[in-house]
Amino acid sequence: MAKLSIIIPVLNEATVIEEQLRGLQPFRDGDVELIVADGGSEDHTAKLAEYLADRVVVSKPGRAHQMNRGSQVAKGEVFLFLHVDTALSC
């Protein structure tokens, strides 16, 4: 099976990022990596995500910049871009 990279673009999502990433932890048991692409948050989004994601990267603001930055560091063969307010279940 192809390795999957879940890339989550975020901006000032400190109030929800931990809950979202906790819900994705079961996927990390498989061949899935979690990448948070922060667009320059002014809250603690990136810091909160560090221990729940495989990678946290910072980019220029803008969803396209964030998605591109996340895909640059991704190791997966398949990318899933997931909005922080979208739930994914096993």
C-alpha positions in Angstrom: 0.0 0.0 0.0 1.2 3.5 -0.8 2.4 5.7 2.1 -0.1 8.5 2.8 0.8 12.0 4.0 -2.0 14.0 5.6 -1.3 17.7 5.3 -3.3 20.1 7.4 -3.0 23.8 6.5 -3.7 25.9 9.6 -3.8 29.6 10.7 -4.5 30.6 14.3 -6.2 27.3 15.2 -4.9 26.9 18.8 -8.4 26.3 20.1 -9.0 23.2 17.9 -5.6 21.9 16.6 -5.0 19.4 19.5 -8.5 17.9 19.3 -8.1 17.5 15.5 -4.7 15.9 15.7 -5.7 13.6 18.6 -8.5 12.2 16.4 -5.9 11.4 13.7 -3.5 9.5 15.9 -4.8 6.1 15.0 -3.7 6.7 11.4 -0.1 7.1 12.6 0.0 3.4 13.6 -0.2 2.6 9.9 1.9 4.0 7.1 0.6 7.5 7.5 2.4 10.7 8.4 0.8 13.9 9.7 2.1 17.2 8.6 0.8 20.6 9.9 1.5 23.5 7.6 1.2 26.7 9.5 0.7 30.0 7.7 2.2 32.2 10.3 -0.2 31.8 13.2 -0.1 34.5 15.9 -1.4 32.1 18.6 0.3 28.9 19.7 -1.0 26.6 16.9 2.4 25.4 15.7 3.7 24.7 19.2 0.6 22.8 20.2 0.9 20.7 17.1 4.5 19.7 17.5 4.0 16.6 19.7 0.9 15.3 17.8 2.3 15.7 14.2 5.2 14.1 12.5 6.2 17.5 11.1 5.2 21.1 11.6 6.3 23.5 8.9 5.8 27.2 8.5 5.1 29.0 5.3 3.9 32.3 3.9 0.3 33.0 4.6 -2.2 31.6 2.1 -3.6 28.1 1.7 -1.8 27.4 -1.5 1.6 28.3 0.0 0.8 26.1 3.1 -0.3 23.2 1.0 2.8 23.5 -1.3 5.1 23.7 1.7 3.6 20.7 3.3 3.9 18.7 0.2 7.6 19.7 -0.2 8.4 17.9 3.1 6.0 15.0 2.8 7.4 11.5 2.4 4.2 9.9 1.2 3.3 8.8 -2.3 -0.3 10.0 -1.8 -1.2 13.4 -0.3 -4.5 14.1 1.6 -5.1 17.8 2.3 -7.4 18.0 5.3 -9.0 21.1 6.7 -8.6 21.5 10.4 -12.4 21.5 10.8 -12.9 18.2 8.9 -13.0 14.9 10.8 -11.5 11.7 9.3 -12.4 8.4 10.9 -10.9 4.9 10.5 
